[in-house]
């Protein structure tokens, strides 16, 4: 017998089959993952800085010390 669990997705309820011997992901972990995904989506798609990720002139700034 295949063990299943019911998930509620954006398009309704779905049954998901579980692999024997592998525990289902707890609902709390799913909620945390969804929250982190929403946070990442809010960051947007900002372009790179003018000098790129490894800007040689920004590397030489000493105003932090």
Buried (B, 14 or more C-beta within 10 A) or exposed (E): EEEEEEBEEEEEEEEEEEEEEEEBEEEEEEEEEEEEEEEEEEEEEEEEEEEEEEEEEEEEEEEEE
